[in-house]
Amino acid sequence: MPEEKMELGLVEYLESAHKVGEGPLHGHNFRVEIVVEGEYAGGEMDFHKLRAIVESEVIKELDHIDISRIIEVPVVENIARYVAKKLKPKLPLKSVSVWETEDRWCKLVVEK
C-alpha cells in the first residue's frame, strides 16, 4: 500500500501596485496560493493557523502598497520567491503560486 501524502492549500489576495522597468506604476489583485505538505498538513496545522502565519508574514507587508519598494523587480516570479523566503522558516512549504491576472501566473516549487 502506498504511503499517503497530504497537502493543505490556502489562497490569499494582495491588492498591490508595482512598476516593472520603465513601465507605469499600476495595480493588480494578485492571487497568492500557498501549499504545505507532510504531517503539518495531516493534522497538526489547521486553516486558521495557516492563514494567521501567511497574513502576519506576507499579507500585512505587501497588501495595499507599491511592492516595487520592497521587491526590486516585482514580477510574479520574484513575488513568489519573496513569499517563499518569508514562509519557508515557518511552514513545511511545498509551493507558492502567484497570479497577476486570471491567465498569467507563476508557480514556485520549493526545494527541500
C-alpha positions as CSV (number, residue, x, y, z in Angstrom):
1,M,0.0,0.0,0.0
2,P,1.5,3.4,-1.0
3,E,2.3,5.9,1.7
4,E,-0.2,8.8,2.0
5,K,1.0,12.3,1.4
6,M,-1.2,15.3,2.4
7,E,-1.2,18.8,1.1
8,L,-3.0,21.8,2.5
9,G,-3.6,24.9,0.5
10,L,-4.6,28.5,1.1
11,V,-5.4,31.3,-1.3
12,E,-4.9,34.9,-0.2
13,Y,-5.1,38.2,-2.2
14,L,-2.8,41.2,-2.4
15,E,-4.1,44.4,-3.8
16,S,-0.8,46.0,-4.6
17,A,0.8,48.3,-7.1
18,H,4.1,47.7,-8.9
19,K,6.3,49.2,-11.6
20,V,8.3,46.9,-13.8
21,G,11.2,48.5,-15.7
22,E,10.3,51.8,-17.3
23,G,6.6,50.9,-17.3
24,P,4.0,52.9,-15.4
25,L,3.0,52.2,-11.8
26,H,-0.1,50.1,-11.9
27,G,-2.1,47.8,-9.6
28,H,-3.2,44.2,-9.5
29,N,-5.3,42.0,-7.3
30,F,-2.5,39.3,-7.0
31,R,-3.8,35.9,-6.1
32,V,-1.3,34.0,-3.9
33,E,-1.7,30.3,-3.3
34,I,0.4,28.6,-0.5
35,V,0.7,24.8,-0.4
36,V,2.2,23.0,2.6
37,E,2.8,19.3,2.9
38,G,3.6,16.5,5.3
39,E,2.4,15.9,8.8
40,Y,1.9,19.6,9.3
41,A,-0.9,19.3,6.7
42,G,-2.0,16.0,8.1
43,G,-3.4,17.3,11.3
44,E,-1.1,19.5,13.2
45,M,-2.0,22.5,11.1
46,D,-5.4,23.9,10.6
47,F,-6.6,26.6,8.1
48,H,-6.9,29.2,10.9
49,K,-3.2,28.8,11.9
50,L,-2.0,28.6,8.3
51,R,-3.9,31.8,7.4
52,A,-2.6,33.6,10.5
53,I,1.0,32.8,9.6
54,V,0.5,33.9,5.9
55,E,-1.2,37.1,6.9
56,S,1.4,38.0,9.6
57,E,4.4,37.2,7.4
58,V,3.3,38.3,3.9
59,I,-0.1,39.9,3.6
60,K,0.4,42.7,6.1
61,E,3.7,43.7,4.5
62,L,2.7,43.5,0.8
63,D,-1.0,44.4,0.7
64,H,-2.1,47.9,-0.4
65,I,1.4,49.2,-1.1
66,D,3.8,49.8,-4.0
67,I,5.7,46.5,-3.8
68,S,8.4,47.9,-6.1
69,R,9.7,49.5,-2.9
70,I,10.3,46.0,-1.4
71,I,10.9,43.7,-4.3
72,E,13.5,45.0,-6.7
73,V,11.9,43.5,-9.9
74,P,8.3,42.9,-8.7
75,V,7.2,40.3,-11.4
76,V,5.3,37.2,-10.4
77,E,8.4,35.1,-10.3
78,N,10.1,37.3,-7.8
79,I,7.0,37.8,-5.7
80,A,6.7,34.0,-5.4
81,R,10.4,33.9,-4.4
82,Y,9.9,36.6,-1.8
83,V,6.8,34.9,-0.3
84,A,8.6,31.5,-0.2
85,K,11.6,33.1,1.6
86,K,9.3,34.6,4.2
87,L,7.3,31.5,4.8
88,K,9.8,28.7,4.5
89,P,11.2,29.1,8.0
90,K,7.7,28.9,9.5
91,L,6.0,26.3,7.3
92,P,6.7,23.0,5.5
93,L,6.2,24.8,2.3
94,K,5.7,22.8,-0.9
95,S,4.8,25.6,-3.4
96,V,3.9,29.2,-3.9
97,S,1.8,30.3,-6.8
98,V,1.2,34.0,-7.7
99,W,-1.4,35.1,-10.3
100,E,-1.1,38.6,-11.8
101,T,-4.3,38.1,-13.7
102,E,-6.5,35.1,-14.1
103,D,-4.5,33.9,-17.1
104,R,-0.9,34.9,-16.1
105,W,0.8,33.2,-13.1
106,C,3.9,31.6,-11.8
107,K,4.3,28.5,-9.6
108,L,7.5,28.1,-7.5
109,V,8.1,24.6,-6.2
110,V,10.1,24.9,-3.0
111,E,13.2,22.7,-2.7
112,K,13.7,20.8,0.5
